[in-house]
Amino acid sequence: MIKKVLIFEVDGIRVSTSKEYKAEPTKEQVLKDMKEWFFQNFYMWFAVKENGTEKNLEDWYESKEGVQ
């Protein structure tokens, strides 16, 4: 088995995880594995700031649907 350590850094904060492969992985495979691992393990919050108030992106969008 080939062991790789996948490393992420966001705003100076580094996190990492180990992944084992049966053969040397391609760049595309490593990117796919990194994305899958990251989105499974880290919460991301998307918001819109409007008139000085932050709203969760989904809540903001739903509040605008009736305005069209």
CHARMM internal coordinates of N, CA and C (Angstrom, degrees):
IC EDIT
DIST 1 N 1 CA 1.4606
DIST 1 CA 1 C 1.5283
ANGL 1 N 1 CA 1 C 109.31
DIST 1 C 2 N 1.3154
ANGL 1 CA 1 C 2 N 114.12
DIHE 1 N 1 CA 1 C 2 N 144.64
DIST 2 N 2 CA 1.4617
ANGL 1 C 2 N 2 CA 121.03
DIHE 1 CA 1 C 2 N 2 CA 178.57
DIST 2 CA 2 C 1.5226
ANGL 2 N 2 CA 2 C 107.52
DIHE 1 C 2 N 2 CA 2 C -106.68
DIST 2 C 3 N 1.3146
ANGL 2 CA 2 C 3 N 116.58
DIHE 2 N 2 CA 2 C 3 N 120.48
DIST 3 N 3 CA 1.4599
ANGL 2 C 3 N 3 CA 121.26
DIHE 2 CA 2 C 3 N 3 CA -178.09
DIST 3 CA 3 C 1.5216
ANGL 3 N 3 CA 3 C 109.82
DIHE 2 C 3 N 3 CA 3 C -98.17
DIST 3 C 4 N 1.3329
ANGL 3 CA 3 C 4 N 115.46
DIHE 3 N 3 CA 3 C 4 N 131.00
DIST 4 N 4 CA 1.4647
ANGL 3 C 4 N 4 CA 121.88
DIHE 3 CA 3 C 4 N 4 CA 175.67
DIST 4 CA 4 C 1.5243
ANGL 4 N 4 CA 4 C 107.81
DIHE 3 C 4 N 4 CA 4 C -123.72
DIST 4 C 5 N 1.3202
ANGL 4 CA 4 C 5 N 116.42
DIHE 4 N 4 CA 4 C 5 N 148.15
DIST 5 N 5 CA 1.4585
ANGL 4 C 5 N 5 CA 121.32
DIHE 4 CA 4 C 5 N 5 CA 174.79
DIST 5 CA 5 C 1.5244
ANGL 5 N 5 CA 5 C 106.55
DIHE 4 C 5 N 5 CA 5 C -108.49
DIST 5 C 6 N 1.3286
ANGL 5 CA 5 C 6 N 115.80
DIHE 5 N 5 CA 5 C 6 N 119.18
DIST 6 N 6 CA 1.4601
ANGL 5 C 6 N 6 CA 121.67
DIHE 5 CA 5 C 6 N 6 CA 179.35
DIST 6 CA 6 C 1.5211
ANGL 6 N 6 CA 6 C 107.73
DIHE 5 C 6 N 6 CA 6 C -91.57
DIST 6 C 7 N 1.3262
ANGL 6 CA 6 C 7 N 116.94
DIHE 6 N 6 CA 6 C 7 N 127.40
DIST 7 N 7 CA 1.4668
ANGL 6 C 7 N 7 CA 121.90
DIHE 6 CA 6 C 7 N 7 CA -173.92
DIST 7 CA 7 C 1.5293
ANGL 7 N 7 CA 7 C 109.44
DIHE 6 C 7 N 7 CA 7 C -122.36
DIST 7 C 8 N 1.3198
ANGL 7 CA 7 C 8 N 115.63
DIHE 7 N 7 CA 7 C 8 N 136.33
DIST 8 N 8 CA 1.4512
ANGL 7 C 8 N 8 CA 122.44
DIHE 7 CA 7 C 8 N 8 CA 176.41
DIST 8 CA 8 C 1.5194
ANGL 8 N 8 CA 8 C 108.00
DIHE 7 C 8 N 8 CA 8 C -124.25
DIST 8 C 9 N 1.3187
ANGL 8 CA 8 C 9 N 115.93
DIHE 8 N 8 CA 8 C 9 N 143.46
DIST 9 N 9 CA 1.4637
ANGL 8 C 9 N 9 CA 119.40
DIHE 8 CA 8 C 9 N 9 CA 174.47
DIST 9 CA 9 C 1.5165
ANGL 9 N 9 CA 9 C 108.17
DIHE 8 C 9 N 9 CA 9 C -136.99
DIST 9 C 10 N 1.3315
ANGL 9 CA 9 C 10 N 115.56
DIHE 9 N 9 CA 9 C 10 N 125.53
DIST 10 N 10 CA 1.4583
ANGL 9 C 10 N 10 CA 121.94
DIHE 9 CA 9 C 10 N 10 CA 178.08
DIST 10 CA 10 C 1.5131
ANGL 10 N 10 CA 10 C 107.35
DIHE 9 C 10 N 10 CA 10 C -132.43
DIST 10 C 11 N 1.3089
ANGL 10 CA 10 C 11 N 116.19
DIHE 10 N 10 CA 10 C 11 N 121.84
DIST 11 N 11 CA 1.4711
ANGL 10 C 11 N 11 CA 121.46
DIHE 10 CA 10 C 11 N 11 CA 179.78
DIST 11 CA 11 C 1.5261
ANGL 11 N 11 CA 11 C 112.42
DIHE 10 C 11 N 11 CA 11 C 50.66
DIST 11 C 12 N 1.3198
ANGL 11 CA 11 C 12 N 116.99
DIHE 11 N 11 CA 11 C 12 N 41.08
DIST 12 N 12 CA 1.4545
ANGL 11 C 12 N 12 CA 121.63
DIHE 11 CA 11 C 12 N 12 CA 176.35
DIST 12 CA 12 C 1.5197
ANGL 12 N 12 CA 12 C 115.12
DIHE 11 C 12 N 12 CA 12 C 81.83
DIST 12 C 13 N 1.3230
ANGL 12 CA 12 C 13 N 117.29
DIHE 12 N 12 CA 12 C 13 N -0.04
DIST 13 N 13 CA 1.4685
ANGL 12 C 13 N 13 CA 120.70
DIHE 12 CA 12 C 13 N 13 CA 178.25
DIST 13 CA 13 C 1.5256
ANGL 13 N 13 CA 13 C 108.11
DIHE 12 C 13 N 13 CA 13 C -102.09
DIST 13 C 14 N 1.3476
ANGL 13 CA 13 C 14 N 114.78
DIHE 13 N 13 CA 13 C 14 N 122.83
DIST 14 N 14 CA 1.4652
ANGL 13 C 14 N 14 CA 120.09
DIHE 13 CA 13 C 14 N 14 CA -177.57
DIST 14 CA 14 C 1.5173
ANGL 14 N 14 CA 14 C 110.88
DIHE 13 C 14 N 14 CA 14 C -106.92
DIST 14 C 15 N 1.3260
ANGL 14 CA 14 C 15 N 114.94
DIHE 14 N 14 CA 14 C 15 N 136.38
DIST 15 N 15 CA 1.4551
ANGL 14 C 15 N 15 CA 121.65
DIHE 14 CA 14 C 15 N 15 CA 173.13
DIST 15 CA 15 C 1.5157
ANGL 15 N 15 CA 15 C 106.97
DIHE 14 C 15 N 15 CA 15 C -131.46
DIST 15 C 16 N 1.3223
ANGL 15 CA 15 C 16 N 115.83
DIHE 15 N 15 CA 15 C 16 N 154.01
DIST 16 N 16 CA 1.4662
ANGL 15 C 16 N 16 CA 118.45
DIHE 15 CA 15 C 16 N 16 CA -179.30
DIST 16 CA 16 C 1.5217
ANGL 16 N 16 CA 16 C 110.35
DIHE 15 C 16 N 16 CA 16 C -149.67
DIST 16 C 17 N 1.3249
ANGL 16 CA 16 C 17 N 114.76
DIHE 16 N 16 CA 16 C 17 N 162.77
DIST 17 N 17 CA 1.4531
ANGL 16 C 17 N 17 CA 122.38
DIHE 16 CA 16 C 17 N 17 CA 176.08
DIST 17 CA 17 C 1.5222
ANGL 17 N 17 CA 17 C 107.97
DIHE 16 C 17 N 17 CA 17 C -150.39
DIST 17 C 18 N 1.3163
ANGL 17 CA 17 C 18 N 116.60
DIHE 17 N 17 CA 17 C 18 N 156.28
DIST 18 N 18 CA 1.4610
ANGL 17 C 18 N 18 CA 121.37
DIHE 17 CA 17 C 18 N 18 CA 177.94
DIST 18 CA 18 C 1.5182
ANGL 18 N 18 CA 18 C 110.15
DIHE 17 C 18 N 18 CA 18 C -98.56
DIST 18 C 19 N 1.3099
ANGL 18 CA 18 C 19 N 116.01
DIHE 18 N 18 CA 18 C 19 N 147.03
DIST 19 N 19 CA 1.4634
ANGL 18 C 19 N 19 CA 122.03
DIHE 18 CA 18 C 19 N 19 CA 178.37
DIST 19 CA 19 C 1.5262
ANGL 19 N 19 CA 19 C 107.58
DIHE 18 C 19 N 19 CA 19 C -139.89
DIST 19 C 20 N 1.3306
ANGL 19 CA 19 C 20 N 116.67
DIHE 19 N 19 CA 19 C 20 N 136.11
DIST 20 N 20 CA 1.4622
ANGL 19 C 20 N 20 CA 120.45
DIHE 19 CA 19 C 20 N 20 CA 178.35
DIST 20 CA 20 C 1.5210
ANGL 20 N 20 CA 20 C 110.03
DIHE 19 C 20 N 20 CA 20 C -108.76
DIST 20 C 21 N 1.3337
ANGL 20 CA 20 C 21 N 114.83
DIHE 20 N 20 CA 20 C 21 N 139.65
DIST 21 N 21 CA 1.4617
ANGL 20 C 21 N 21 CA 122.54
DIHE 20 CA 20 C 21 N 21 CA -179.90
DIST 21 CA 21 C 1.5212
ANGL 21 N 21 CA 21 C 108.72
DIHE 20 C 21 N 21 CA 21 C -124.44
DIST 21 C 22 N 1.3341
ANGL 21 CA 21 C 22 N 115.74
DIHE 21 N 21 CA 21 C 22 N 149.83
DIST 22 N 22 CA 1.4710
ANGL 21 C 22 N 22 CA 120.30
DIHE 21 CA 21 C 22 N 22 CA 176.79
DIST 22 CA 22 C 1.5235
ANGL 22 N 22 CA 22 C 110.82
DIHE 21 C 22 N 22 CA 22 C -76.43
DIST 22 C 23 N 1.3447
ANGL 22 CA 22 C 23 N 116.31
DIHE 22 N 22 CA 22 C 23 N -29.37
DIST 23 N 23 CA 1.4663
ANGL 22 C 23 N 23 CA 121.98
DIHE 22 CA 22 C 23 N 23 CA 178.65
DIST 23 CA 23 C 1.5252
ANGL 23 N 23 CA 23 C 107.69
DIHE 22 C 23 N 23 CA 23 C -137.15
DIST 23 C 24 N 1.3130
ANGL 23 CA 23 C 24 N 116.33
DIHE 23 N 23 CA 23 C 24 N 166.07
DIST 24 N 24 CA 1.4673
ANGL 23 C 24 N 24 CA 120.53
DIHE 23 CA 23 C 24 N 24 CA 179.17
DIST 24 CA 24 C 1.5288
ANGL 24 N 24 CA 24 C 108.90
DIHE 23 C 24 N 24 CA 24 C -57.45
DIST 24 C 25 N 1.3394
ANGL 24 CA 24 C 25 N 118.54
DIHE 24 N 24 CA 24 C 25 N 121.78
DIST 25 N 25 CA 1.4628
ANGL 24 C 25 N 25 CA 120.65
DIHE 24 CA 24 C 25 N 25 CA -176.83
DIST 25 CA 25 C 1.5294
ANGL 25 N 25 CA 25 C 112.42
DIHE 24 C 25 N 25 CA 25 C -76.39
DIST 25 C 26 N 1.3198
ANGL 25 CA 25 C 26 N 114.81
DIHE 25 N 25 CA 25 C 26 N 154.94
DIST 26 N 26 CA 1.4614
ANGL 25 C 26 N 26 CA 119.94
DIHE 25 CA 25 C 26 N 26 CA 174.90
DIST 26 CA 26 C 1.5273
ANGL 26 N 26 CA 26 C 108.59
DIHE 25 C 26 N 26 CA 26 C -82.18
DIST 26 C 27 N 1.2974
ANGL 26 CA 26 C 27 N 116.07
DIHE 26 N 26 CA 26 C 27 N 166.06
DIST 27 N 27 CA 1.4652
ANGL 26 C 27 N 27 CA 121.08
DIHE 26 CA 26 C 27 N 27 CA 176.56
DIST 27 CA 27 C 1.5332
ANGL 27 N 27 CA 27 C 109.65
DIHE 26 C 27 N 27 CA 27 C -58.90
DIST 27 C 28 N 1.3233
ANGL 27 CA 27 C 28 N 116.52
DIHE 27 N 27 CA 27 C 28 N -42.60
DIST 28 N 28 CA 1.4627
ANGL 27 C 28 N 28 CA 121.61
DIHE 27 CA 27 C 28 N 28 CA -179.40
DIST 28 CA 28 C 1.5275
ANGL 28 N 28 CA 28 C 111.35
DIHE 27 C 28 N 28 CA 28 C -62.42
DIST 28 C 29 N 1.3450
ANGL 28 CA 28 C 29 N 117.56
DIHE 28 N 28 CA 28 C 29 N -40.00
DIST 29 N 29 CA 1.4565
ANGL 28 C 29 N 29 CA 121.03
DIHE 28 CA 28 C 29 N 29 CA 179.58
DIST 29 CA 29 C 1.5292
ANGL 29 N 29 CA 29 C 111.16
DIHE 28 C 29 N 29 CA 29 C -66.42
DIST 29 C 30 N 1.3308
ANGL 29 CA 29 C 30 N 116.20
DIHE 29 N 29 CA 29 C 30 N -41.85
DIST 30 N 30 CA 1.4657
ANGL 29 C 30 N 30 CA 120.08
DIHE 29 CA 29 C 30 N 30 CA 179.24
DIST 30 CA 30 C 1.5301
ANGL 30 N 30 CA 30 C 109.68
DIHE 29 C 30 N 30 CA 30 C -64.31
DIST 30 C 31 N 1.3283
ANGL 30 CA 30 C 31 N 117.67
DIHE 30 N 30 CA 30 C 31 N -44.11
DIST 31 N 31 CA 1.4667
ANGL 30 C 31 N 31 CA 120.62
DIHE 30 CA 30 C 31 N 31 CA 178.50
DIST 31 CA 31 C 1.5274
ANGL 31 N 31 CA 31 C 111.18
DIHE 30 C 31 N 31 CA 31 C -60.84
DIST 31 C 32 N 1.3207
ANGL 31 CA 31 C 32 N 117.10
DIHE 31 N 31 CA 31 C 32 N -43.73
DIST 32 N 32 CA 1.4655
ANGL 31 C 32 N 32 CA 121.95
DIHE 31 CA 31 C 32 N 32 CA 178.26
DIST 32 CA 32 C 1.5259
ANGL 32 N 32 CA 32 C 110.18
DIHE 31 C 32 N 32 CA 32 C -60.41
DIST 32 C 33 N 1.3149
ANGL 32 CA 32 C 33 N 117.25
DIHE 32 N 32 CA 32 C 33 N -47.30
DIST 33 N 33 CA 1.4637
ANGL 32 C 33 N 33 CA 121.31
DIHE 32 CA 32 C 33 N 33 CA -179.89
DIST 33 CA 33 C 1.5264
ANGL 33 N 33 CA 33 C 111.82
DIHE 32 C 33 N 33 CA 33 C -63.89
DIST 33 C 34 N 1.3462
ANGL 33 CA 33 C 34 N 116.47
DIHE 33 N 33 CA 33 C 34 N -39.53
DIST 34 N 34 CA 1.4654
ANGL 33 C 34 N 34 CA 120.27
DIHE 33 CA 33 C 34 N 34 CA 179.15
DIST 34 CA 34 C 1.5218
ANGL 34 N 34 CA 34 C 110.59
DIHE 33 C 34 N 34 CA 34 C -63.24
DIST 34 C 35 N 1.3243
ANGL 34 CA 34 C 35 N 116.61
DIHE 34 N 34 CA 34 C 35 N -45.79
DIST 35 N 35 CA 1.4689
ANGL 34 C 35 N 35 CA 120.69
DIHE 34 CA 34 C 35 N 35 CA -179.41
DIST 35 CA 35 C 1.5178
ANGL 35 N 35 CA 35 C 110.66
DIHE 34 C 35 N 35 CA 35 C -62.97
DIST 35 C 36 N 1.3223
ANGL 35 CA 35 C 36 N 116.80
DIHE 35 N 35 CA 35 C 36 N -47.18
DIST 36 N 36 CA 1.4636
ANGL 35 C 36 N 36 CA 120.50
DIHE 35 CA 35 C 36 N 36 CA -179.74
DIST 36 CA 36 C 1.5232
ANGL 36 N 36 CA 36 C 110.76
DIHE 35 C 36 N 36 CA 36 C -59.06
DIST 36 C 37 N 1.3262
ANGL 36 CA 36 C 37 N 117.05
DIHE 36 N 36 CA 36 C 37 N -48.30
DIST 37 N 37 CA 1.4611
ANGL 36 C 37 N 37 CA 120.91
DIHE 36 CA 36 C 37 N 37 CA -178.44
DIST 37 CA 37 C 1.5277
ANGL 37 N 37 CA 37 C 110.90
DIHE 36 C 37 N 37 CA 37 C -62.89
DIST 37 C 38 N 1.3317
ANGL 37 CA 37 C 38 N 116.19
DIHE 37 N 37 CA 37 C 38 N -45.88
DIST 38 N 38 CA 1.4545
ANGL 37 C 38 N 38 CA 120.24
DIHE 37 CA 37 C 38 N 38 CA -176.75
DIST 38 CA 38 C 1.5250
ANGL 38 N 38 CA 38 C 111.09
DIHE 37 C 38 N 38 CA 38 C -60.78
DIST 38 C 39 N 1.3295
ANGL 38 CA 38 C 39 N 117.06
DIHE 38 N 38 CA 38 C 39 N -48.60
DIST 39 N 39 CA 1.4619
ANGL 38 C 39 N 39 CA 119.88
DIHE 38 CA 38 C 39 N 39 CA -176.48
DIST 39 CA 39 C 1.5277
ANGL 39 N 39 CA 39 C 112.82
DIHE 38 C 39 N 39 CA 39 C -72.34
DIST 39 C 40 N 1.3172
ANGL 39 CA 39 C 40 N 118.17
DIHE 39 N 39 CA 39 C 40 N -20.50
DIST 40 N 40 CA 1.4555
ANGL 39 C 40 N 40 CA 121.05
DIHE 39 CA 39 C 40 N 40 CA 175.69
DIST 40 CA 40 C 1.5278
ANGL 40 N 40 CA 40 C 111.62
DIHE 39 C 40 N 40 CA 40 C -80.29
DIST 40 C 41 N 1.3253
ANGL 40 CA 40 C 41 N 117.82
DIHE 40 N 40 CA 40 C 41 N -23.93
DIST 41 N 41 CA 1.4555
ANGL 40 C 41 N 41 CA 120.88
DIHE 40 CA 40 C 41 N 41 CA -170.96
DIST 41 CA 41 C 1.5233
ANGL 41 N 41 CA 41 C 116.31
DIHE 40 C 41 N 41 CA 41 C -114.99
DIST 41 C 42 N 1.2962
ANGL 41 CA 41 C 42 N 118.26
DIHE 41 N 41 CA 41 C 42 N -9.90
DIST 42 N 42 CA 1.4536
ANGL 41 C 42 N 42 CA 119.97
DIHE 41 CA 41 C 42 N 42 CA -176.83
DIST 42 CA 42 C 1.5130
ANGL 42 N 42 CA 42 C 110.98
DIHE 41 C 42 N 42 CA 42 C -130.75
DIST 42 C 43 N 1.3119
ANGL 42 CA 42 C 43 N 115.18
DIHE 42 N 42 CA 42 C 43 N 130.61
DIST 43 N 43 CA 1.4451
ANGL 42 C 43 N 43 CA 122.59
DIHE 42 CA 42 C 43 N 43 CA 179.90
DIST 43 CA 43 C 1.5246
ANGL 43 N 43 CA 43 C 109.43
DIHE 42 C 43 N 43 CA 43 C -79.95
DIST 43 C 44 N 1.3098
ANGL 43 CA 43 C 44 N 115.79
DIHE 43 N 43 CA 43 C 44 N 132.71
DIST 44 N 44 CA 1.4605
ANGL 43 C 44 N 44 CA 120.54
DIHE 43 CA 43 C 44 N 44 CA 175.32
DIST 44 CA 44 C 1.5175
ANGL 44 N 44 CA 44 C 107.62
DIHE 43 C 44 N 44 CA 44 C -120.92
DIST 44 C 45 N 1.3068
ANGL 44 CA 44 C 45 N 116.57
DIHE 44 N 44 CA 44 C 45 N 137.46
DIST 45 N 45 CA 1.4483
ANGL 44 C 45 N 45 CA 121.68
DIHE 44 CA 44 C 45 N 45 CA -178.81
DIST 45 CA 45 C 1.5130
ANGL 45 N 45 CA 45 C 108.95
DIHE 44 C 45 N 45 CA 45 C -118.04
DIST 45 C 46 N 1.3221
ANGL 45 CA 45 C 46 N 115.58
DIHE 45 N 45 CA 45 C 46 N 128.56
DIST 46 N 46 CA 1.4553
ANGL 45 C 46 N 46 CA 121.25
DIHE 45 CA 45 C 46 N 46 CA 178.88
DIST 46 CA 46 C 1.5200
ANGL 46 N 46 CA 46 C 108.07
DIHE 45 C 46 N 46 CA 46 C -113.88
DIST 46 C 47 N 1.3148
ANGL 46 CA 46 C 47 N 116.31
DIHE 46 N 46 CA 46 C 47 N 132.18
DIST 47 N 47 CA 1.4508
ANGL 46 C 47 N 47 CA 120.59
DIHE 46 CA 46 C 47 N 47 CA -176.42
DIST 47 CA 47 C 1.5234
ANGL 47 N 47 CA 47 C 110.54
DIHE 46 C 47 N 47 CA 47 C -142.56
DIST 47 C 48 N 1.3302
ANGL 47 CA 47 C 48 N 113.55
DIHE 47 N 47 CA 47 C 48 N 164.99
DIST 48 N 48 CA 1.4597
ANGL 47 C 48 N 48 CA 121.53
DIHE 47 CA 47 C 48 N 48 CA 175.09
DIST 48 CA 48 C 1.5279
ANGL 48 N 48 CA 48 C 106.80
DIHE 47 C 48 N 48 CA 48 C -123.38
DIST 48 C 49 N 1.3268
ANGL 48 CA 48 C 49 N 116.78
DIHE 48 N 48 CA 48 C 49 N 132.45
DIST 49 N 49 CA 1.4619
ANGL 48 C 49 N 49 CA 120.18
DIHE 48 CA 48 C 49 N 49 CA 176.56
DIST 49 CA 49 C 1.5233
ANGL 49 N 49 CA 49 C 107.18
DIHE 48 C 49 N 49 CA 49 C -102.09
DIST 49 C 50 N 1.3229
ANGL 49 CA 49 C 50 N 114.63
DIHE 49 N 49 CA 49 C 50 N 121.18
DIST 50 N 50 CA 1.4545
ANGL 49 C 50 N 50 CA 120.51
DIHE 49 CA 49 C 50 N 50 CA -176.88
DIST 50 CA 50 C 1.5234
ANGL 50 N 50 CA 50 C 108.40
DIHE 49 C 50 N 50 CA 50 C -140.27
DIST 50 C 51 N 1.3082
ANGL 50 CA 50 C 51 N 116.69
DIHE 50 N 50 CA 50 C 51 N 128.34
DIST 51 N 51 CA 1.4717
ANGL 50 C 51 N 51 CA 121.82
DIHE 50 CA 50 C 51 N 51 CA -178.59
DIST 51 CA 51 C 1.5313
ANGL 51 N 51 CA 51 C 111.42
DIHE 50 C 51 N 51 CA 51 C 54.98
DIST 51 C 52 N 1.3307
ANGL 51 CA 51 C 52 N 116.79
DIHE 51 N 51 CA 51 C 52 N 37.47
DIST 52 N 52 CA 1.4543
ANGL 51 C 52 N 52 CA 121.88
DIHE 51 CA 51 C 52 N 52 CA 176.48
DIST 52 CA 52 C 1.5199
ANGL 52 N 52 CA 52 C 115.29
DIHE 51 C 52 N 52 CA 52 C 79.81
DIST 52 C 53 N 1.3482
ANGL 52 CA 52 C 53 N 118.03
DIHE 52 N 52 CA 52 C 53 N 3.00
DIST 53 N 53 CA 1.4601
ANGL 52 C 53 N 53 CA 121.77
DIHE 52 CA 52 C 53 N 53 CA -178.60
DIST 53 CA 53 C 1.5231
ANGL 53 N 53 CA 53 C 110.32
DIHE 52 C 53 N 53 CA 53 C -118.08
DIST 53 C 54 N 1.3375
ANGL 53 CA 53 C 54 N 115.84
DIHE 53 N 53 CA 53 C 54 N 132.55
DIST 54 N 54 CA 1.4653
ANGL 53 C 54 N 54 CA 120.38
DIHE 53 CA 53 C 54 N 54 CA 175.15
DIST 54 CA 54 C 1.5143
ANGL 54 N 54 CA 54 C 109.15
DIHE 53 C 54 N 54 CA 54 C -89.84
DIST 54 C 55 N 1.3438
ANGL 54 CA 54 C 55 N 115.22
DIHE 54 N 54 CA 54 C 55 N 133.37
DIST 55 N 55 CA 1.4575
ANGL 54 C 55 N 55 CA 120.72
DIHE 54 CA 54 C 55 N 55 CA 176.49
DIST 55 CA 55 C 1.5147
ANGL 55 N 55 CA 55 C 108.44
DIHE 54 C 55 N 55 CA 55 C -127.62
DIST 55 C 56 N 1.3249
ANGL 55 CA 55 C 56 N 115.61
DIHE 55 N 55 CA 55 C 56 N 139.72
DIST 56 N 56 CA 1.4494
ANGL 55 C 56 N 56 CA 121.16
DIHE 55 CA 55 C 56 N 56 CA 172.37
DIST 56 CA 56 C 1.5230
ANGL 56 N 56 CA 56 C 107.37
DIHE 55 C 56 N 56 CA 56 C -51.04
DIST 56 C 57 N 1.3316
ANGL 56 CA 56 C 57 N 117.68
DIHE 56 N 56 CA 56 C 57 N 138.50
DIST 57 N 57 CA 1.4633
ANGL 56 C 57 N 57 CA 122.05
DIHE 56 CA 56 C 57 N 57 CA -175.46
DIST 57 CA 57 C 1.5275
ANGL 57 N 57 CA 57 C 112.01
DIHE 56 C 57 N 57 CA 57 C -53.80
DIST 57 C 58 N 1.3134
ANGL 57 CA 57 C 58 N 118.28
DIHE 57 N 57 CA 57 C 58 N -44.56
DIST 58 N 58 CA 1.4660
ANGL 57 C 58 N 58 CA 121.55
DIHE 57 CA 57 C 58 N 58 CA -179.06
DIST 58 CA 58 C 1.5303
ANGL 58 N 58 CA 58 C 110.78
DIHE 57 C 58 N 58 CA 58 C -64.00
DIST 58 C 59 N 1.3371
ANGL 58 CA 58 C 59 N 117.23
DIHE 58 N 58 CA 58 C 59 N -43.99
DIST 59 N 59 CA 1.4675
ANGL 58 C 59 N 59 CA 120.82
DIHE 58 CA 58 C 59 N 59 CA 178.59
DIST 59 CA 59 C 1.5244
ANGL 59 N 59 CA 59 C 110.87
DIHE 58 C 59 N 59 CA 59 C -63.59
DIST 59 C 60 N 1.3180
ANGL 59 CA 59 C 60 N 117.02
DIHE 59 N 59 CA 59 C 60 N -41.52
DIST 60 N 60 CA 1.4623
ANGL 59 C 60 N 60 CA 121.57
DIHE 59 CA 59 C 60 N 60 CA 179.24
DIST 60 CA 60 C 1.5215
ANGL 60 N 60 CA 60 C 110.45
DIHE 59 C 60 N 60 CA 60 C -61.84
DIST 60 C 61 N 1.3418
ANGL 60 CA 60 C 61 N 116.20
DIHE 60 N 60 CA 60 C 61 N -45.83
DIST 61 N 61 CA 1.4632
ANGL 60 C 61 N 61 CA 120.81
DIHE 60 CA 60 C 61 N 61 CA -178.68
DIST 61 CA 61 C 1.5288
ANGL 61 N 61 CA 61 C 110.88
DIHE 60 C 61 N 61 CA 61 C -63.32
DIST 61 C 62 N 1.3443
ANGL 61 CA 61 C 62 N 116.94
DIHE 61 N 61 CA 61 C 62 N -44.79
DIST 62 N 62 CA 1.4587
ANGL 61 C 62 N 62 CA 120.27
DIHE 61 CA 61 C 62 N 62 CA -179.89
DIST 62 CA 62 C 1.5187
ANGL 62 N 62 CA 62 C 111.15
DIHE 61 C 62 N 62 CA 62 C -63.02
DIST 62 C 63 N 1.3180
ANGL 62 CA 62 C 63 N 118.56
DIHE 62 N 62 CA 62 C 63 N -34.84
DIST 63 N 63 CA 1.4637
ANGL 62 C 63 N 63 CA 120.95
DIHE 62 CA 62 C 63 N 63 CA 179.33
DIST 63 CA 63 C 1.5255
ANGL 63 N 63 CA 63 C 110.89
DIHE 62 C 63 N 63 CA 63 C -70.19
DIST 63 C 64 N 1.3237
ANGL 63 CA 63 C 64 N 118.25
DIHE 63 N 63 CA 63 C 64 N -22.95
DIST 64 N 64 CA 1.4628
ANGL 63 C 64 N 64 CA 122.07
DIHE 63 CA 63 C 64 N 64 CA -179.53
DIST 64 CA 64 C 1.5221
ANGL 64 N 64 CA 64 C 112.54
DIHE 63 C 64 N 64 CA 64 C -88.74
DIST 64 C 65 N 1.3349
ANGL 64 CA 64 C 65 N 118.83
DIHE 64 N 64 CA 64 C 65 N -17.70
DIST 65 N 65 CA 1.4652
ANGL 64 C 65 N 65 CA 121.32
DIHE 64 CA 64 C 65 N 65 CA -175.99
DIST 65 CA 65 C 1.5220
ANGL 65 N 65 CA 65 C 111.87
DIHE 64 C 65 N 65 CA 65 C -60.00
DIST 65 C 66 N 1.3157
ANGL 65 CA 65 C 66 N 117.55
DIHE 65 N 65 CA 65 C 66 N -37.64
DIST 66 N 66 CA 1.4559
ANGL 65 C 66 N 66 CA 120.68
DIHE 65 CA 65 C 66 N 66 CA -179.60
DIST 66 CA 66 C 1.5223
ANGL 66 N 66 CA 66 C 113.37
DIHE 65 C 66 N 66 CA 66 C -76.35
DIST 66 C 67 N 1.3247
ANGL 66 CA 66 C 67 N 117.44
DIHE 66 N 66 CA 66 C 67 N -10.73
DIST 67 N 67 CA 1.4673
ANGL 66 C 67 N 67 CA 121.79
DIHE 66 CA 66 C 67 N 67 CA -175.90
DIST 67 CA 67 C 1.5176
ANGL 67 N 67 CA 67 C 111.97
DIHE 66 C 67 N 67 CA 67 C -84.47
DIST 67 C 68 N 1.3178
ANGL 67 CA 67 C 68 N 118.75
DIHE 67 N 67 CA 67 C 68 N -20.82
DIST 68 N 68 CA 1.4686
ANGL 67 C 68 N 68 CA 122.87
DIHE 67 CA 67 C 68 N 68 CA -173.80
DIST 68 CA 68 C 1.4585
ANGL 68 N 68 CA 68 C 112.41
DIHE 67 C 68 N 68 CA 68 C -53.51
END
COOR INIT
IC SEED 1 N 1 CA 1 C
IC BUILD
